[in-house]
Amino acid sequence: MAADTIIECGKGHVFWGTWIPGVSLTTIRLGPRRLGLCKAGRHLSLLRRVDESELTAGQRATLFDAP
């Protein structure tokens, strides 16, 4: 059930992460969002799952061109 998912923080950073519905080991669940560490910006933020179709061109380039 766990799979790599595109995650966006409140500041618009996007990164790959594991998002397991109903389970949060390193975050605090707040409804459909979670409070946790943004891996891209290294700050505490509200995180949410994002569908690839919702990404802007800039976010898509950042996400898929990253090493």
C-alpha positions as CSV (number, residue, x, y, z in Angstrom):
1,M,0.0,0.0,0.0
2,A,3.0,2.3,0.6
3,A,4.3,3.9,-2.6
4,D,6.3,6.9,-3.6
5,T,4.0,9.9,-3.8
6,I,4.4,13.5,-4.9
7,I,4.1,15.7,-1.8
8,E,3.8,19.5,-1.7
9,C,4.5,21.7,1.3
10,G,2.7,25.0,2.1
11,K,5.4,27.0,0.4
12,G,5.0,25.1,-2.9
13,H,8.1,22.9,-2.7
14,V,7.5,19.4,-4.2
15,F,9.3,16.2,-3.5
16,W,8.9,12.5,-3.5
17,G,7.9,10.8,-0.3
18,T,6.0,7.8,1.2
19,W,2.4,8.6,2.2
20,I,0.5,5.7,3.8
21,P,-3.2,6.4,4.4
22,G,-4.1,6.3,8.0
23,V,-0.5,5.9,9.2
24,S,2.0,8.7,10.1
25,L,5.3,7.8,11.8
26,T,7.2,11.1,11.3
27,T,4.3,13.5,10.8
28,I,1.2,14.7,12.6
29,R,-2.1,14.0,10.7
30,L,-4.4,16.9,10.4
31,G,-7.3,15.6,8.2
32,P,-6.1,15.3,4.6
33,R,-2.8,17.1,5.4
34,R,0.1,16.4,7.7
35,L,2.4,18.6,9.7
36,G,6.0,17.5,8.9
37,L,9.4,18.3,7.5
38,C,9.6,19.6,3.9
39,K,12.4,17.5,2.4
40,A,12.9,20.1,-0.4
41,G,13.1,23.3,1.8
42,R,14.1,21.8,5.1
43,H,11.4,23.5,7.1
44,L,8.3,22.5,9.1
45,S,5.1,22.8,7.0
46,L,1.7,21.5,6.2
47,L,2.1,18.7,3.6
48,R,-0.4,17.4,1.1
49,R,-0.4,14.7,-1.6
50,V,-0.4,16.1,-5.1
51,D,-1.5,14.4,-8.3
52,E,1.0,14.9,-11.1
53,S,-1.6,16.7,-13.3
54,E,-1.8,19.5,-10.6
55,L,1.9,20.4,-10.9
56,T,3.1,23.6,-12.6
57,A,5.8,23.4,-15.2
58,G,8.3,24.7,-12.7
59,Q,7.4,22.2,-10.1
60,R,7.4,19.3,-12.6
61,A,10.9,20.3,-13.8
62,T,12.2,20.5,-10.2
63,L,10.6,17.1,-9.3
64,F,11.7,15.1,-12.4
65,D,15.1,16.7,-13.0
66,A,16.3,16.2,-9.5
67,P,19.2,13.7,-9.1
